[in-house]
Amino acid sequence: MLVARISLTISAFLFSVGPIVVDLSPSHVFNDAWPPHARFHMVWLLVVLAVAGLATFAGAWLIKDDQVKLFKLITLPGWLVMIPFFVAVLTVGAYGGSLSDLPDAPKVFGVDGNIVGFSISAMFQAIATFYAWRR
């Protein structure tokens, strides 16, 4: 259970704190070039990510070892964050989106930083899910 708890903690940190640090900035929320309604949706998303991360973190450490069914459920908020992110990535061409507005967007080994960060988070989420659901 400890591996699942630690993995959920890492995943929750990456999918909640990471976007808040990056997107609560002039490139996103405080970007004057963005329509006000788009900034509203960005703040909404950041709050959803924060709540999902907080719920995951709290559940990972407050749910007791003998509450197996409840512990399994705490793996779900992370997937409710990950799956829509990857759907948005895979369909970006269909709606004319972009992974970044910045010409010098951070890349890791040539891969967009958003994809790398969420992939690492998804990896830890998968590890936690495996350990939680195998019981």
C-alpha positions in Angstrom: 0.0 0.0 0.0 2.9 2.3 0.6 4.0 2.2 -3.0 0.4 3.2 -4.1 0.4 6.1 -1.5 3.7 7.5 -2.6 2.8 7.1 -6.3 -0.5 8.8 -5.8 1.2 11.7 -4.0 3.7 12.2 -6.8 1.0 12.0 -9.5 -1.3 14.4 -7.6 1.6 16.9 -7.2 2.5 16.8 -10.8 -1.1 17.1 -12.2 -2.2 19.8 -9.8 0.7 21.9 -8.6 2.6 21.8 -11.9 -0.2 23.4 -14.0 -0.9 26.0 -11.3 2.7 27.1 -11.2 3.0 27.3 -15.0 -0.5 28.6 -15.9 -1.1 31.1 -13.2 1.1 33.4 -15.2 1.2 36.1 -17.9 1.3 33.2 -20.5 -2.1 32.0 -19.5 -4.4 33.4 -16.8 -2.9 36.9 -17.0 -2.4 36.9 -20.8 -4.1 40.1 -22.1 -4.3 38.5 -25.6 -6.6 35.8 -24.3 -10.4 36.5 -24.3 -11.7 37.0 -20.8 -13.9 33.9 -21.1 -10.8 31.7 -22.0 -9.1 33.0 -18.9 -12.2 32.2 -16.9 -12.0 28.6 -18.2 -8.3 28.4 -17.4 -8.9 29.4 -13.7 -11.8 27.0 -13.6 -9.5 24.2 -14.8 -6.8 25.1 -12.3 -9.2 24.9 -9.5 -10.5 21.5 -10.7 -6.9 20.3 -10.8 -6.2 21.6 -7.3 -9.3 20.0 -5.9 -8.6 16.7 -7.6 -5.0 16.8 -6.4 -6.0 17.6 -2.8 -8.6 14.9 -2.8 -6.1 12.4 -4.1 -3.4 13.4 -1.7 -5.7 13.4 1.3 -7.2 10.0 0.4 -3.8 8.5 -0.2 -2.7 9.2 3.3 -6.0 9.3 5.3 -7.6 6.1 4.0 -6.7 3.1 6.2 -5.1 0.0 4.8 -8.2 -2.1 5.6 -10.5 0.3 3.6 -9.5 -1.4 0.3 -12.6 -0.5 -1.7 -12.3 3.2 -0.6 -8.6 3.2 -1.4 -9.3 1.9 -4.9 -11.7 4.8 -5.5 -9.1 7.4 -4.6 -7.2 6.4 -7.8 -10.0 7.7 -9.9 -9.6 11.5 -9.6 -6.2 11.3 -11.2 -7.6 9.4 -14.2 -10.3 12.0 -14.5 -7.5 14.5 -15.0 -5.2 12.4 -17.2 -7.7 10.9 -19.7 -9.2 14.3 -20.8 -5.7 15.7 -21.1 -4.6 13.0 -23.5 -7.9 13.2 -25.4 -7.2 16.9 -25.9 -3.7 16.2 -27.1 -4.8 13.5 -29.5 -7.6 15.7 -31.0 -5.7 19.0 -31.0 -5.9 19.2 -34.9 -9.6 18.7 -34.9 -10.3 21.9 -33.0 -7.3 24.0 -34.1 -5.6 23.9 -30.7 -2.0 24.0 -29.8 0.0 22.6 -26.9 1.6 26.0 -26.4 1.4 29.6 -27.6 5.0 30.3 -26.9 7.5 29.9 -29.7 10.2 28.7 -27.2 7.9 26.4 -25.2 9.8 24.0 -22.9 10.7 20.7 -24.5 12.3 17.6 -23.0 14.3 15.6 -25.5 12.3 17.3 -28.2 8.9 16.5 -26.7 6.5 19.2 -25.4 6.9 19.7 -21.7 3.1 19.3 -21.1 3.2 15.9 -22.6 6.3 14.9 -20.7 4.9 16.2 -17.3 1.5 14.5 -17.8 3.1 11.3 -19.0 5.2 11.1 -15.9 2.2 11.8 -13.8 0.2 9.1 -15.7 3.0 6.6 -15.1 2.8 7.2 -11.3 -1.0 7.1 -11.5 -0.8 3.7 -13.3 1.6 2.3 -10.7 -0.7 3.5 -7.9 -3.8 2.1 -9.6 -2.1 -1.3 -10.2 -1.1 -1.6 -6.5 -4.5 -0.4 -5.2 -6.6 -2.6 -7.5 -4.6 -5.8 -7.2 -5.7 -6.3 -3.6 
